[in-house]
Amino acid sequence: MNWYVEAFRKYAQFSGRARRMEFWMFTLINLLVIVGLLVFSDKLRLASILLAIYCFGMVIPNLALTVRRLHDTGRSGWWILIGIVPLIGAIAMLIFEVLPGDVGDNAYGPDPKAA
């Protein structure tokens, strides 16, 4: 849960680096919340509204975290646009997100594992 809260502390911070653990724990908790709201959205109209608000509110933190994750692998945040390419873009982004980060400092900041 600490990783999820950490993403909100850096809500719109597109600079710096994000570890794999930070990215994947945020993604997992985010997915669990969305699935939980989807389950209840069939039964409650309020849950559908909450789901829409939650998804809309997660756009900026998710983008910022993904850019910081790309920075950790030594890539520019502009690589996020490769996701526009159908199928190949999604596979490329998944590979970038799974790769380990650069050891030591890189052009985007100090190693978050060292801190």
N, C-alpha and C positions, 0 to 999 in steps of 0.2 A: 504494500500500500504506500510505502514511503516513496517508491519510484513514481507512482501516479501523482502524488502531491508535488514531487519535485518538478514534474512537467508543468504544473500550474504556477510554481514559483517563477519559472522561466517562460511564462505564458506567450510572449511575443518576442522572445530573444532568439534571433536568427544567427547570432554569432556564437562562436565557441564550438565545443564538441560534446557529443552524447555517447555514452557507452552502449554496448549492445543490450546489457541488462536493463538499463533505463528505457530504451526503446521498446524492447519486447514485453517488459512487464506493463508498461503503459498500454501497449497494444492489446495485451491479454485482458487487462481489467476493463479497458474500453469495450472490447468485444463482449465480455460478460455482461456489462451494463446494457449494451444494445440488445443482446439476446433476451435478457430479463425483461426489458421494456417491450420487446416484440411479443413475448409470450403473453404479457398482460394487455397488450394493445387490442387483442381480439375481444377481450372481455370488458375493457374499460375505455371509454372515449378519451378520458383524461390521459391515459398512458400513451395514446397516439400523439397527443399534443406534446407531452413530455419528451417523447422520442424525437420528434421533430426539433424541439428546442435544444435537446442534448446534442443531436447530430450537428446542428448549426453552430452550437457553441464549441464544438470540438474541432472545427476546421482550422482555426489559427494555431492552437496548441499542437495539433497533429502535423501541420506544415512546418512549424518551427522545430519540432523534435526531429522530423525527417531530414530537414536541412542540417541540423546539428549532427545527426547520424552520418550523413554524407560527408560532412567536414571531418568527422573522426576517421573516415577511410581515405582522406586526402583528396576528396572530390569537391568541386564547387557545388553550391546549393542549386545552381541552375540545372544540374543533372536530374532534378525532380521532374523536369519537363519531358524526360524520356518516357515517363508513364503515359503520355498521350498516345504513343504508338501502341496500337492494339497487340495484345499478347506478348510480343517481344519486349515492350516497355515494362510490362508488369514483371516479367521474368528477370529482366536486368535490374529493376529496383529491388526485387527480392534478393538477388545475389549481392547487391551492394549493401543491403541491410544485414545480411548474414555474415559477411566478411569481417574479420577482426580489424580493429582500428589500428592506426599507425602507432608504433611504439615510440615513445618520446614525443617531443614537441613537433608540430608540423606548422604549416602556414596559417592554420586556423586557430591555433592556441596550444596550451599545454595538454599533456596526456591526462585525461580524466581518471585513469586508473592510478596514476602516480599521486594524485591529490588525496 
